[in-house]
Amino acid sequence: MSTTQNLSHAIWKKSSYSGGTGGNCVEWAPGHALSGVVPVRDSKRPTGSVLRLPPAAFADLVSALKDGTLR
């Protein structure tokens, strides 16, 4: 699995759960998921760190957020 992706031209998608209030804002770059990792970042810090999760871990994260396990 490669963890060195060029994300300079990534198109980021904001989570529909982020809302418009400037609170918890998570974005992911769906076009990069085929490379074996899913880039995830805080939309309030677009030049900050990017998490690179394996697709299964990203799916687990989304599930845990949806069912309230993580808040």
VENHU-V457060 format. One record per helix or strand of 3 or more residues. SS is the DSSP state (H for helix, E for strand). FROM is the first residue (numbers start at 0). TO is the last residue. If there is no record, write none. Layout:
[[SS FROM TO] [SS FROM TO]]
This chain:
[[E 25 27] [H 29 34] [E 37 41] [H 42 44] [E 50 52] [H 54 65]]
